[in-house]
Amino acid sequence: MSARGTRLAIVLGLALGLSACGFRPLYGTYGANPGAQRIFSSIYVPPIELEQTGYELRNSLIDLLEASASPSHAIYQLNVTLHESRQGVAVQTNSAITRYNYTLDARYRLIDARTGKVVTSGRQSSLSAYNVMPTSSTSAYSTLMARQDARKRAAEDIAQRIRLDLGVYFSQNAARTP
């Protein structure tokens, strides 16, 4: 057999092996299963505390999940509680902090809206950093914008992680999903 024929046989063998591995798309439909995205659209995300960060996280979740805008049409409700902290990590010679780590912790519970029972729950955490500018009138604004950007990045990261957690949950429990 030629080298080309050997390569072709190997590729065909791998293709046959992978086709039988049970791979299923996480967010797409597969046979009679509705797929995670269709289930995501039946989730209602109520307002989340922590002013700006909660607002950013809720909006990110609604966008990513294409979640229900009304609790009356929802099958599930996703409740999220947040805790944020910041820690100075870089100090100049004059003892001024020049960089902060911003940590956002989220605990979530997915609740069946009909029964009120918790379907699944979890915890996600995200770390984001920002620089503090030396003291001046323009640097205060720069620092504020950097802090807000760190919050927004952390909220978007957590929204992605929660979406992934829920997608995995629904793909593993497709038979029990309405």
Accessible surface in RSA format (square Angstrom, percent):
REM  Atomic radii and reference values for relative SASA: ProtOr
REM  Chains: A
REM  Algorithm: Lee & Richards
REM  Probe-radius: 1.40
REM  Slices: 20
REM RES _ NUM      All-atoms   Total-Side   Main-Chain    Non-polar    All polar
REM                ABS   REL    ABS   REL    ABS   REL    ABS   REL    ABS   REL
RES MET A   1   190.19  98.5 100.58  66.6  89.61 213.4 107.95  91.8  82.24 109.0
RES SER A   2    74.97  63.4  56.97  76.0  18.00  41.5  54.03 115.0  20.94  29.3
RES ALA A   3    67.68  62.2  52.57  81.1  15.11  34.4  59.11  83.2   8.57  22.7
RES ARG A   4   193.51  81.3 191.33  97.5   2.18   5.2  63.02  86.1 130.49  79.1
RES GLY A   5    23.04  28.4   0.00   N/A  23.04  28.4  19.50  53.5   3.55   7.9
RES THR A   6    59.68  42.5  59.56  60.4   0.12   0.3  48.50  65.1  11.18  16.9
RES ARG A   7   153.74  64.6 152.83  77.9   0.92   2.2  66.42  90.8  87.32  52.9
RES LEU A   8   106.33  59.2 102.74  73.5   3.60   9.0 105.86  74.3   0.47   1.3
RES ALA A   9    52.76  48.5  38.31  59.1  14.45  32.9  44.18  62.2   8.58  22.7
RES ILE A  10    99.82  56.8  92.69  69.1   7.13  17.2  98.91  71.2   0.90   2.5
RES VAL A  11    91.72  60.4  90.23  81.7   1.50   3.6  90.94  79.0   0.78   2.1
RES LEU A  12   100.34  55.9 100.28  71.7   0.06   0.1 100.28  70.4   0.06   0.2
RES GLY A  13    42.74  52.7   0.00   N/A  42.74  52.7  31.96  87.7  10.78  24.2
RES LEU A  14   115.31  64.2 112.03  80.1   3.28   8.2 113.86  80.0   1.45   3.9
RES ALA A  15    54.89  50.5  42.71  65.9  12.18  27.7  49.62  69.9   5.27  14.0
RES LEU A  16   130.99  73.0 125.47  89.8   5.52  13.9 125.95  88.5   5.04  13.6
RES GLY A  17    48.12  59.3   0.00   N/A  48.12  59.3  37.32 102.4  10.80  24.2
RES LEU A  18   124.89  69.6 118.89  85.1   6.00  15.1 119.08  83.6   5.81  15.6
RES SER A  19    90.94  76.8  50.33  67.2  40.61  93.6  51.40 109.5  39.54  55.4
RES ALA A  20    88.41  81.3  51.95  80.2  36.46  82.9  62.28  87.7  26.13  69.2
RES CYS A  21    81.32  61.5  41.27  46.0  40.05  94.1  35.72  90.5  45.60  49.2
RES GLY A  22    58.83  72.5   0.00   N/A  58.83  72.5  40.45 111.0  18.37  41.2
RES PHE A  23   161.43  80.8 135.90  84.2  25.54  66.5 144.11  87.4  17.33  49.6
RES ARG A  24    86.40  36.3  69.15  35.3  17.25  41.1  21.98  30.0  64.42  39.0
RES PRO A  25    63.30  46.1  53.12  48.4  10.18  37.0  56.43  46.6   6.87  42.7
RES LEU A  26    50.10  27.9  38.45  27.5  11.65  29.3  40.10  28.2   9.99  26.9
RES TYR A  27    69.20  32.3  59.60  33.9   9.60  25.0  54.52  41.0  14.68  18.1
RES GLY A  28    31.39  38.7   0.00   N/A  31.39  38.7  25.94  71.2   5.44  12.2
RES THR A  29    98.68  70.2  78.88  80.0  19.81  47.2  45.89  61.6  52.79  79.8
RES TYR A  30   116.12  54.2 112.20  63.8   3.92  10.2  68.86  51.7  47.26  58.3
RES GLY A  31    78.46  96.8   0.00   N/A  78.46  96.8  43.37 119.0  35.09  78.6
RES ALA A  32   110.73 101.8  66.40 102.5  44.34 100.9  78.52 110.6  32.21  85.3
RES ASN A  33    43.84  30.2  41.39  40.0   2.45   5.9   7.37  17.7  36.47  35.3
RES PRO A  34    26.27  19.1  21.33  19.4   4.94  18.0  25.01  20.6   1.26   7.9
RES GLY A  35    10.66  13.1   0.00   N/A  10.66  13.1   9.51  26.1   1.15   2.6
RES ALA A  36     3.98   3.7   0.79   1.2   3.19   7.3   0.79   1.1   3.19   8.5
RES GLN A  37    46.39  25.9  45.52  33.3   0.87   2.1  40.66  86.5   5.74   4.4
RES ARG A  38   168.25  70.6 156.47  79.8  11.78  28.1  59.43  81.2 108.82  66.0
RES ILE A  39    12.51   7.1   9.63   7.2   2.88   7.0  12.51   9.0   0.00   0.0
RES PHE A  40     0.00   0.0   0.00   0.0   0.00   0.0   0.00   0.0   0.00   0.0
RES SER A  41    51.10  43.2  40.83  54.5  10.27  23.7  25.20  53.7  25.90  36.3
RES SER A  42    16.90  14.3  14.35  19.1   2.55   5.9  15.60  33.2   1.30   1.8
RES ILE A  43     0.00   0.0   0.00   0.0   0.00   0.0   0.00   0.0   0.00   0.0
RES TYR A  44    28.12  13.1  28.12  16.0   0.00   0.0   7.98   6.0  20.14  24.8
RES VAL A  45     0.25   0.2   0.00   0.0   0.25   0.6   0.00   0.0   0.25   0.7
RES PRO A  46    24.11  17.6  23.95  21.8   0.16   0.6  23.95  19.8   0.16   1.0
RES PRO A  47   103.86  75.7  83.07  75.7  20.79  75.6  83.67  69.1  20.19 125.5
RES ILE A  48    15.78   9.0   1.28   1.0  14.49  34.9   2.97   2.1  12.81  34.8
RES GLU A  49   151.80  87.1 141.16 106.8  10.64  25.3  63.01 121.9  88.79  72.5
RES LEU A  50    58.57  32.6  43.70  31.3  14.87  37.4  50.27  35.3   8.30  22.3
RES GLU A  51   155.61  89.3 134.36 101.7  21.25  50.6  65.98 127.6  89.64  73.2
RES GLN A  52    89.38  50.0  84.33  61.6   5.05  12.0  42.78  91.1  46.59  35.3
RES THR A  53     2.17   1.5   1.89   1.9   0.28   0.7   0.10   0.1   2.06   3.1
RES GLY A  54     0.00   0.0   0.00   N/A   0.00   0.0   0.00   0.0   0.00   0.0
RES TYR A  55   143.92  67.2 138.45  78.8   5.47  14.2 102.16  76.8  41.76  51.5
RES GLU A  56    48.88  28.1  48.61  36.8   0.27   0.6   5.44  10.5  43.45  35.5
RES LEU A  57     0.00   0.0   0.00   0.0   0.00   0.0   0.00   0.0   0.00   0.0
RES ARG A  58    57.39  24.1  57.39  29.3   0.00   0.0   6.51   8.9  50.88  30.8
RES ASN A  59    53.06  36.6  51.99  50.2   1.08   2.6  18.88  45.4  34.18  33.0
RES SER A  60    16.57  14.0  12.10  16.1   4.47  10.3   8.27  17.6   8.30  11.6
RES LEU A  61     0.00   0.0   0.00   0.0   0.00   0.0   0.00   0.0   0.00   0.0
RES ILE A  62    42.07  23.9  41.11  30.6   0.96   2.3  41.11  29.6   0.96   2.6
RES ASP A  63   107.29  75.2  88.31  87.9  18.97  44.9  29.93  70.4  77.35  77.1
RES LEU A  64    43.70  24.3  36.35  26.0   7.35  18.5  39.42  27.7   4.28  11.5
RES LEU A  65     0.00   0.0   0.00   0.0   0.00   0.0   0.00   0.0   0.00   0.0
RES GLU A  66   114.81  65.9  99.73  75.4  15.09  35.9  34.94  67.6  79.87  65.2
RES ALA A  67    12.52  11.5   0.00   0.0  12.52  28.5   0.00   0.0  12.52  33.2
RES SER A  68    16.94  14.3   7.62  10.2   9.32  21.5  12.34  26.3   4.60   6.4
RES ALA A  69    96.61  88.8  66.09 102.0  30.52  69.4  70.25  98.9  26.36  69.8
RES SER A  70    35.24  29.8  33.73  45.0   1.51   3.5  25.34  54.0   9.90  13.9
RES PRO A  71    79.45  57.9  67.06  61.1  12.40  45.1  67.50  55.7  11.96  74.3
RES SER A  72    93.33  78.9  53.22  71.0  40.11  92.4  56.42 120.1  36.91  51.7
RES HIS A  73   144.21  78.8 118.64  82.5  25.57  65.4  90.65  93.4  53.56  62.3
RES ALA A  74    13.83  12.7   0.95   1.5  12.88  29.3   1.05   1.5  12.79  33.9
RES ILE A  75    55.45  31.6  54.55  40.6   0.90   2.2  55.45  39.9   0.00   0.0
RES TYR A  76     8.25   3.9   8.25   4.7   0.00   0.0   1.96   1.5   6.29   7.8
RES GLN A  77    57.26  32.0  57.26  41.8   0.00   0.0   4.84  10.3  52.42  39.8
RES LEU A  78     0.17   0.1   0.00   0.0   0.17   0.4   0.00   0.0   0.17   0.5
RES ASN A  79    36.62  25.3  34.24  33.1   2.38   5.7  18.10  43.6  18.52  17.9
RES VAL A  80    12.41   8.2   0.00   0.0  12.41  29.9   0.00   0.0  12.41  33.7
RES THR A  81    91.10  64.8  86.15  87.3   4.95  11.8  79.08 106.2  12.02  18.2
RES LEU A  82    26.57  14.8   0.27   0.2  26.30  66.1   1.97   1.4  24.60  66.2
RES HIS A  83   116.72  63.8 114.13  79.3   2.58   6.6  76.45  78.8  40.27  46.9
RES GLU A  84    49.16  28.2  34.98  26.5  14.18  33.8  15.52  30.0  33.64  27.5
RES SER A  85    55.11  46.6  45.61  60.9   9.51  21.9  38.03  81.0  17.08  23.9
RES ARG A  86   117.88  49.5  89.96  45.9  27.92  66.5  25.02  34.2  92.86  56.3
RES GLN A  87   121.87  68.1 118.27  86.4   3.60   8.6  33.91  72.2  87.96  66.7
RES GLY A  88    27.87  34.4   0.00   N/A  27.87  34.4   1.77   4.9  26.10  58.5
RES VAL A  89    71.20  46.9  33.51  30.3  37.69  90.8  40.46  35.2  30.74  83.4
RES ALA A  90    33.87  31.1  29.07  44.9   4.80  10.9  33.87  47.7   0.00   0.0
RES VAL A  91    96.38  63.4  62.20  56.3  34.18  82.4  62.35  54.2  34.04  92.3
RES GLN A  92    90.70  50.7  78.52  57.4  12.19  29.0  28.33  60.3  62.37  47.3
RES THR A  93   150.50 107.0 112.66 114.2  37.85  90.2  92.17 123.8  58.33  88.2
RES ASN A  94   109.13  75.3  78.38  75.7  30.75  74.1  44.25 106.5  64.89  62.7
RES SER A  95    93.77  79.2  71.23  95.1  22.53  51.9  34.57  73.6  59.20  82.9
RES ALA A  96    42.77  39.3  35.12  54.2   7.65  17.4  42.77  60.2   0.00   0.0
RES ILE A  97    66.51  37.9  54.38  40.5  12.13  29.2  54.38  39.2  12.13  32.9
RES THR A  98    33.67  23.9  31.62  32.1   2.05   4.9  21.41  28.8  12.25  18.5
RES ARG A  99    88.40  37.1  88.40  45.1   0.00   0.0  24.64  33.7  63.77  38.6
RES TYR A 100    36.11  16.9  36.11  20.5   0.00   0.0  12.02   9.0  24.09  29.7
RES ASN A 101    35.41  24.4  34.90  33.7   0.51   1.2   2.28   5.5  33.13  32.0
RES TYR A 102     5.74   2.7   5.74   3.3   0.00   0.0   5.74   4.3   0.00   0.0
RES THR A 103    36.67  26.1  36.29  36.8   0.38   0.9  21.10  28.3  15.57  23.5
RES LEU A 104     0.00   0.0   0.00   0.0   0.00   0.0   0.00   0.0   0.00   0.0
RES ASP A 105    27.22  19.1  25.95  25.8   1.27   3.0   7.16  16.9  20.06  20.0
RES ALA A 106     0.00   0.0   0.00   0.0   0.00   0.0   0.00   0.0   0.00   0.0
RES ARG A 107   145.32  61.0 143.00  72.9   2.32   5.5  48.20  65.9  97.13  58.9
RES TYR A 108     8.90   4.2   6.85   3.9   2.05   5.3   0.36   0.3   8.54  10.5
RES ARG A 109   114.33  48.0 114.33  58.3   0.00   0.0  38.08  52.0  76.25  46.2
RES LEU A 110     0.00   0.0   0.00   0.0   0.00   0.0   0.00   0.0   0.00   0.0
RES ILE A 111    23.55  13.4  23.55  17.5   0.00   0.0  23.55  17.0   0.00   0.0
RES ASP A 112    21.75  15.2  21.75  21.6   0.00   0.0   2.17   5.1  19.57  19.5
RES ALA A 113    54.55  50.2  20.48  31.6  34.07  77.5  27.59  38.9  26.96  71.4
RES ARG A 114   155.34  65.2 116.08  59.2  39.26  93.5  76.77 104.9  78.56  47.6
RES THR A 115    88.66  63.1  55.04  55.8  33.62  80.1  60.74  81.6  27.92  42.2
RES GLY A 116    51.77  63.8   0.00   N/A  51.77  63.8  27.44  75.3  24.33  54.5
RES LYS A 117   147.98  72.2 143.84  88.3   4.14   9.9  90.92  81.8  57.05  60.8
RES VAL A 118    72.65  47.8  45.07  40.8  27.58  66.5  45.07  39.2  27.58  74.8
RES VAL A 119    43.27  28.5  19.44  17.6  23.83  57.4  24.68  21.4  18.59  50.4
RES THR A 120    28.18  20.0  20.52  20.8   7.66  18.3   9.56  12.8  18.63  28.2
RES SER A 121    66.29  56.0  43.46  58.0  22.82  52.6   8.42  17.9  57.87  81.1
RES GLY A 122    25.27  31.2   0.00   N/A  25.27  31.2  21.54  59.1   3.73   8.4
RES ARG A 123   128.90  54.1 105.90  54.0  23.00  54.8  26.71  36.5 102.20  61.9
RES GLN A 124    29.74  16.6  27.03  19.8   2.71   6.5   2.71   5.8  27.03  20.5
RES SER A 125    44.05  37.2  34.95  46.6   9.10  21.0  24.80  52.8  19.25  27.0
RES SER A 126     7.31   6.2   3.29   4.4   4.01   9.2   4.01   8.5   3.29   4.6
RES LEU A 127   114.35  63.7  84.64  60.5  29.71  74.7  84.64  59.4  29.71  80.0
RES SER A 128    10.04   8.5   3.63   4.8   6.40  14.7   9.49  20.2   0.54   0.8
RES ALA A 129    22.34  20.5  13.49  20.8   8.85  20.1  13.49  19.0   8.85  23.4
RES TYR A 130     5.23   2.4   0.56   0.3   4.67  12.1   5.23   3.9   0.00   0.0
RES ASN A 131    77.12  53.2  73.30  70.8   3.82   9.2  15.01  36.1  62.11  60.0
RES VAL A 132    35.88  23.6  28.75  26.0   7.13  17.2  28.75  25.0   7.13  19.3
RES MET A 133    91.20  47.2  83.93  55.5   7.27  17.3  71.13  60.5  20.07  26.6
RES PRO A 134   104.30  76.0  89.65  81.7  14.65  53.2 102.66  84.8   1.64  10.2
RES THR A 135   145.09 103.2 111.70 113.2  33.39  79.6  79.96 107.4  65.13  98.5
RES SER A 136    59.79  50.5  42.08  56.2  17.71  40.8  49.32 105.0  10.47  14.7
RES SER A 137   104.13  88.0  74.83  99.9  29.30  67.5  58.20 123.9  45.93  64.3
RES THR A 138   104.15  74.1  99.35 100.7   4.81  11.5  79.97 107.4  24.18  36.6
RES SER A 139    12.00  10.1   8.99  12.0   3.00   6.9  10.06  21.4   1.94   2.7
RES ALA A 140    66.48  61.1  52.42  80.9  14.06  32.0  61.03  85.9   5.45  14.4
RES TYR A 141   139.46  65.1 135.16  76.9   4.31  11.2 103.60  77.9  35.86  44.2
RES SER A 142    47.21  39.9  38.44  51.3   8.77  20.2  16.09  34.3  31.11  43.6
RES THR A 143    15.89  11.3  15.82  16.0   0.07   0.2  14.31  19.2   1.57   2.4
RES LEU A 144    78.44  43.7  76.92  55.0   1.53   3.8  77.88  54.7   0.57   1.5
RES MET A 145    79.51  41.2  76.95  50.9   2.55   6.1  71.42  60.7   8.08  10.7
RES ALA A 146    29.21  26.9  21.24  32.8   7.97  18.1  28.30  39.9   0.91   2.4
RES ARG A 147    62.57  26.3  62.50  31.9   0.07   0.2   2.97   4.1  59.61  36.1
RES GLN A 148    54.10  30.3  49.12  35.9   4.98  11.9  17.42  37.1  36.68  27.8
RES ASP A 149    71.76  50.3  66.90  66.6   4.86  11.5  21.90  51.5  49.86  49.7
RES ALA A 150     0.00   0.0   0.00   0.0   0.00   0.0   0.00   0.0   0.00   0.0
RES ARG A 151    53.40  22.4  53.40  27.2   0.00   0.0   4.47   6.1  48.93  29.7
RES LYS A 152    92.04  44.9  91.97  56.4   0.07   0.2  36.27  32.6  55.76  59.4
RES ARG A 153   105.23  44.2  99.44  50.7   5.79  13.8  55.66  76.1  49.57  30.0
RES ALA A 154     0.69   0.6   0.00   0.0   0.69   1.6   0.68   1.0   0.01   0.0
RES ALA A 155     0.00   0.0   0.00   0.0   0.00   0.0   0.00   0.0   0.00   0.0
RES GLU A 156    72.70  41.7  72.07  54.5   0.63   1.5  23.75  45.9  48.95  40.0
RES ASP A 157    49.36  34.6  43.49  43.3   5.87  13.9  20.46  48.2  28.90  28.8
RES ILE A 158     0.00   0.0   0.00   0.0   0.00   0.0   0.00   0.0   0.00   0.0
RES ALA A 159     0.00   0.0   0.00   0.0   0.00   0.0   0.00   0.0   0.00   0.0
RES GLN A 160    93.34  52.2  89.52  65.4   3.82   9.1  31.23  66.5  62.11  47.1
RES ARG A 161   100.97  42.4  98.56  50.2   2.41   5.7  22.97  31.4  78.00  47.3
RES ILE A 162     0.00   0.0   0.00   0.0   0.00   0.0   0.00   0.0   0.00   0.0
RES ARG A 163    43.68  18.3  43.68  22.3   0.00   0.0   0.94   1.3  42.74  25.9
RES LEU A 164    91.15  50.8  91.15  65.2   0.00   0.0  91.15  64.0   0.00   0.0
RES ASP A 165    45.65  32.0  38.19  38.0   7.46  17.7  11.36  26.7  34.30  34.2
RES LEU A 166     0.44   0.2   0.44   0.3   0.00   0.0   0.44   0.3   0.00   0.0
RES GLY A 167     0.00   0.0   0.00   N/A   0.00   0.0   0.00   0.0   0.00   0.0
RES VAL A 168    59.44  39.1  59.44  53.8   0.00   0.0  59.44  51.6   0.00   0.0
RES TYR A 169    50.92  23.8  48.31  27.5   2.61   6.8  33.87  25.4  17.05  21.0
RES PHE A 170     4.29   2.1   2.48   1.5   1.81   4.7   2.48   1.5   1.81   5.2
RES SER A 171    33.77  28.5  20.28  27.1  13.49  31.1  17.60  37.5  16.17  22.7
RES GLN A 172   136.71  76.4 102.24  74.7  34.46  82.1  38.57  82.1  98.14  74.4
RES ASN A 173    18.87  13.0  16.55  16.0   2.32   5.6   3.44   8.3  15.43  14.9
RES ALA A 174    19.28  17.7  11.53  17.8   7.75  17.6  11.66  16.4   7.61  20.2
RES ALA A 175   106.48  97.9  63.80  98.5  42.68  97.1  74.76 105.3  31.72  84.0
RES ARG A 176   188.46  79.1 156.09  79.6  32.36  77.1  74.93 102.4 113.53  68.8
RES THR A 177    19.94  14.2   1.90   1.9  18.04  43.0   2.15   2.9  17.79  26.9
RES PRO A 178    82.62  60.2  27.65  25.2  54.97 199.8  67.65  55.9  14.97  93.0
END  Absolute sums over single chains surface
CHAIN  1 A    11097.4       8932.8       2164.6       6404.8       4692.7
END  Absolute sums over all chains
TOTAL         11097.4       8932.8       2164.6       6404.8       4692.7
